[in-house]
Amino acid sequence: MTRTARVEPIREERQEATVVSGWRVVDVTDPNLPQEISRHETEPDAIRAARDFEHETSLQPGSAPDDTQDYDASDPQGGKELP
């Protein structure tokens, strides 16, 4: 089954300021039961991990093909390995 991932910041409250200390990838296929997949130091690393997670699950038998709707439109291949 193709899964959907979301990238979100990890926030820490510090003396009247909120600091982003990292980024997490969350499986939100079931919106009522989100599950953290991984944590990363930078947002680009987290985005790559989310894309890889979605792509890997789309390759399973019976899965819908992965789409590129949330990827950078300036990338002619939409971040995917297309023929």
QUIQUI-V490693 format. One record per pair of residues at least 24 apart in sequence whose ideal C-beta (glycine too) atoms are under 10 Angstrom apart, sorted by the first residue. I is the first residue (numbers start at 1). J is the second residue. If there is no record, write none. Layout:
((I/J) (I/J))
This chain:
((1/29) (1/57) (1/58) (1/60) (1/61) (1/62) (1/63) (1/64) (2/29) (2/54) (2/55) (2/56) (2/57) (2/58) (2/59) (2/60) (2/62) (2/63) (2/64) (2/65) (2/66) (2/67) (3/27) (3/28) (3/29) (3/30) (3/35) (3/37) (3/50) (3/53) (3/54) (3/56) (3/57) (3/58) (3/60) (3/63) (3/66) (4/28) (4/29) (4/30) (4/31) (4/50) (4/53) (4/54) (4/57) (4/66) (4/70) (5/29) (5/34) (5/35) (5/37) (5/38) (5/46) (5/47) (5/49) (5/50) (5/51) (5/52) (5/53) (5/54) (5/57) (5/70) (6/31) (6/34) (6/37) (6/46) (6/50) (6/70) (7/40) (7/43) (7/44) (7/45) (7/46) (7/47) (7/48) (7/49) (7/50) (7/51) (7/70) (8/34) (8/36) (8/43) (8/46) (9/43) (9/46) (10/36) (10/39) (10/40) (10/41) (10/46) (22/46) (23/47) (23/49) (23/50) (24/49) (24/50) (25/49) (25/50) (25/51) (25/52) (25/53) (25/54) (26/50) (26/53) (27/53) (27/54) (27/57) (29/54) (29/57) (47/71) (47/72) (47/79) (48/79) (51/78) (51/79) (51/80) (54/80) (55/79) (55/80) (55/81))
